[in-house]
Each structure stands twice: as C-alpha cells, then as structure tokens.
C-alpha cells in the first residue's frame, strides 16, 4: 500500500496558495506569494466545505504546477520505459491522487500566519522561501521552486523542512514499481484505487 508521507501533507498548504504572474521578477514573485498566501490561508478555515477546497486545489494544481515535468521526474527512469498510454494515464492519475489524497489535510492550517522570508535565483529557477507559524508556535519552513515558462511561472517543486515533494514521491513510486518487477501498471492500479477510495 502507498503511504501518505507527512512532509508532503505539510507542504500542500504551500502548494494550495501559489499562482504566479507572467514575467514576474524575483522580488515580484515573493510579493505575490506573500499576498496570495495570506489570503488563501483564510480561505482554508474550517468553514470552507471540503468539496470547494478540493475543487480549488485541483484548479491550482492543474494551472500553476509543471505537472508534466513533475510527473517525468517522479517516475524517473521508468518514464522512458512506460508506453505513451501509460505516461498519459500516469499524469492524469498522479494529478488527481495528489489533489484528493492531500487536500483533506489543508484545513488544519486555516487561519495560521504565513509569511515570505526571502527569495533568490537558482540556475534557471527562482526559489522563494516562506514559513507557516503553527498554533503551538512551531514554524513550518517552505521553499518554492519556480520555473519561468515564458508566459508565467509554474511550480516545479516545493521543499518543506528541507524535504522535496518530488523526491519523496519519486522514492515512494519507485519502491512500488520495483516490487512489481519494474512494471508501471501495478503503480497505475494502486493510484486508480486510491483515487476511487476518496471519491
């Protein structure tokens, strides 16, 4: 069975809050995240219906994340071994799995302080650092990795407490594929099951 790792659950508040404007400079990306992040945290309060939260997260993940790039990274060397149909199926299932499996965890962060702490260029990306201050006073540090795809920024990865979303998910999926003789279909079957369970 697939485990739902805690670092990914924690980072999805960050994932939920981001969308970037076209051609934004490093400091503009930071300002945008600061504004939208604080607005989104209020939307995540306990009064927001679950279906509305899921719908909003699905929209943001589809529009604001580099889903093909993340998907290829997550499958790693198995992406090249997958058939075109398996690749297509995986990207659709992966997106829905992330949306459904973790959107239920977003509510616990509603109303808690969020702030951007800095930004820096990194090769062909912009990294925006931020934090969430929990009710118990602890801080969740979040690093956003953004790629400029010409018309707009898209999120390529998010680190929470130094843990990468992409690397964590890649390790989990690779373990499933390896246990099944290097075949992709058993992973797809588990993703289909997970998606169905929460519908």
Secondary structure, DSSP 4 states (H G I P E B T S, - for coil): -----HHHHHHHHHHHT----TT--HHHHHHHHHHHHHHHHHHTSTTS-HHHHHHHHHHHHHHHB-HHHHHHHHHTTHHHHS-HHHHHHHHHHHHHHHHHHHHTTGGGGTT--EEEEEEEEETTEEEEEEEEE-TTS-EEEEEEEEEE-SSSEEEEEEEETTEEHHHHHHHHHHHHHHHTTT-SHHHHHHHHHHHHHT-
